[in-house]
């Protein structure tokens, strides 16, 4: 049993690192969605303004779940903008995006988050961390459905 503890700890450290990347990603996405919500213009303003608000509210819940899982595993969630921007694999909004570009970026970001989340869930399962795997798998369905809806909106 003494040899298993370090293995478990190593898996937890890898899982914490992966979860923290997702905390960073969802933090960036949260701010990006606010930016899109505030700056969307055009004939689809009302639809997108409302949708972006719905999505940043959902991002808040996801972000909180991920950060709390990091804490549960004994880690410290990345919590400064500097840390989040340097750890995230998605990029913040540039400003000046058209409504169409906002939807495309959001769709691309969610595709990336879904792929990274799937890999992290597989890693958690391999290290026998079912709660983390369940958390990530549970959010996968929401991301896939949202991606589908965004793609349908794009035509």
C-alpha positions in Angstrom: 0.0 0.0 0.0 2.9 2.4 0.6 3.7 2.3 -3.1 0.1 3.1 -4.1 -0.1 6.3 -2.2 2.5 8.1 -4.3 0.8 6.9 -7.5 -2.5 8.2 -6.3 -0.9 11.5 -5.3 0.7 11.8 -8.7 -2.6 11.1 -10.4 -4.3 13.8 -8.2 -1.6 16.3 -9.1 -2.1 15.6 -12.8 -5.8 15.8 -12.4 -5.5 19.1 -10.4 -3.3 20.5 -13.2 -5.9 19.5 -15.8 -8.8 20.8 -13.8 -6.9 24.1 -13.3 -6.5 24.5 -17.0 -10.2 24.1 -17.3 -10.8 26.6 -14.5 -8.6 29.0 -16.5 -10.5 28.3 -19.7 -13.9 28.8 -18.2 -12.8 32.0 -16.5 -11.6 33.4 -19.9 -14.8 32.1 -21.5 -16.9 33.7 -18.8 -15.3 37.2 -19.5 -15.5 36.6 -23.2 -19.2 35.9 -23.0 -19.7 39.1 -21.0 -17.8 41.0 -23.7 -20.0 39.4 -26.4 -23.1 40.2 -24.4 -22.2 43.8 -24.0 -21.0 44.4 -27.5 -23.2 42.3 -29.8 -24.9 44.4 -32.5 -27.0 43.8 -35.6 -30.2 42.2 -36.5 -29.8 39.3 -34.1 -29.0 41.5 -31.1 -31.9 40.5 -29.0 -31.4 36.8 -29.6 -27.6 36.8 -29.1 -27.7 39.3 -26.2 -30.0 36.9 -24.3 -28.1 33.8 -25.3 -24.7 35.1 -24.2 -26.2 36.0 -20.8 -27.6 32.5 -20.5 -24.2 31.1 -21.4 -22.2 33.2 -19.0 -24.6 32.2 -16.2 -24.0 28.5 -17.1 -20.2 29.2 -17.3 -20.3 30.5 -13.7 -21.8 27.2 -12.5 -19.2 25.1 -14.4 -16.3 27.3 -13.3 -17.4 27.0 -9.6 -17.8 23.2 -9.9 -14.3 22.8 -11.4 -12.7 25.1 -8.8 -14.4 23.3 -6.0 -13.2 20.0 -7.3 -9.6 21.3 -7.4 -10.1 22.3 -3.7 -11.5 18.9 -2.9 -8.4 17.2 -4.3 -6.2 19.4 -2.2 -5.2 21.9 -4.9 -5.6 25.6 -5.3 -7.6 26.9 -8.2 -6.0 29.5 -10.5 -7.8 32.7 -9.4 -6.0 35.7 -10.8 -6.6 37.0 -14.3 -2.9 36.8 -15.0 -2.8 33.1 -14.0 -5.9 32.3 -16.0 -4.8 34.0 -19.1 -1.4 32.3 -19.0 -2.9 28.8 -18.3 -5.9 28.9 -20.6 -5.9 27.3 -24.0 -8.6 29.5 -25.3 -8.0 33.2 -25.9 -9.9 36.3 -24.7 -12.0 38.4 -27.0 -10.1 40.9 -29.2 -12.9 43.4 -29.4 -14.7 44.5 -32.6 -16.0 41.0 -33.4 -19.1 40.9 -35.6 -22.1 38.9 -34.2 -21.2 36.1 -36.6 -17.6 36.1 -35.5 -18.8 36.0 -31.8 -20.8 32.9 -32.5 -18.0 31.2 -34.5 -15.5 31.9 -31.7 -17.8 30.6 -29.1 -18.5 27.4 -31.0 -14.7 26.9 -31.6 -14.0 27.5 -27.9 -16.6 25.0 -26.8 -15.3 22.4 -29.2 -11.8 22.8 -27.7 -13.2 22.7 -24.1 -15.2 19.6 -24.9 -12.2 17.8 -26.4 -10.0 18.8 -23.5 -12.6 17.8 -21.0 -13.1 14.4 -22.6 -9.3 13.7 -22.3 -9.3 14.9 -18.7 -12.3 12.6 -17.9 -10.4 9.7 -19.4 -7.3 10.5 -17.4 -9.4 10.7 -14.2 -11.1 7.4 -15.0 -7.7 5.8 -15.5 -6.5 7.1 -12.2 -9.7 5.8 -10.5 -11.0 9.3 -9.8 -14.7 8.6 -10.6 -16.0 11.8 -9.1 -13.8 14.0 -11.3 -14.6 11.8 -14.4 -18.4 12.1 -13.6 -18.2 15.8 -13.2 -16.5 16.2 -16.6 -18.7 13.7 -18.4 -21.8 15.3 -16.9 -20.8 18.7 -18.5 -19.9 17.0 -21.9 -23.5 16.6 -22.9 -24.2 20.3 -22.2 -21.2 21.4 -24.3 -22.1 19.1 -27.2 -25.7 20.3 -27.2 -24.6 24.0 -27.1 -22.1 23.4 -29.9 -24.9 21.8 -32.0 -27.2 24.8 -31.3 -24.5 27.3 -32.2 -23.7 25.4 -35.4 -27.4 25.3 -36.3 -27.6 29.1 -35.7 -24.6 29.6 -38.1 -26.5 27.7 -40.8 
